[in-house]
Each structure stands twice: as C-alpha cells, then as structure tokens.
Amino acid sequence: MANAQVAYRAYTVIKREGADDFWLPIGAAFMHGDGDGYNIVLQALPIDGRIVLRLPKDDQGEQSQGAAKPAKVREKAGAK
C-alpha cells in the first residue's frame, strides 16, 4: 500500500458554537487492487464516532494541512 493513491481523505468534523466547523484530518481510504473495496487507515478516532470521507483535492497535497477544510466546504463558508 506504500505506492497506493489516496481515494478519499478521512475527517472528523468538530462543531463549534459561534465559529466555523473544525475539519480535523484523521486518515485516508485506499482502493483495493481489484477495485472491489477500500482499506481505511486512521491515525485517530473521532469522539462522536462519525467519520467523513471526502475526495482528495489537488491543493491539499499529500501532507496534512492541519484543520484544512475540503475545498467545497470552504466555498460554502465564503472563504478562499
């Protein structure tokens, strides 16, 4: 899996009163070689048990960018 490409990024979304939600990257999903499933690799588990999988975006690169939100969510919030 060292050469596998990230199919999805895994996040936990922390709701914050009076502020934008905090999107914390916690892992990734990689497609099986035969295309019939995914391996999900997590570095942390969400407290509420909810994991959000999003398609990776080119601007996020391969390194974690802390609390970066997926591009579509940033656009909805009006930020760039």
Summary of the structure (lengths in Angstrom):
residues: 80
radius of gyration: 13.4
end to end distance: 33.0
largest distance: 45.1
contacts: 168
relative contact order: 0.27
helix: 12%
strand: 34%
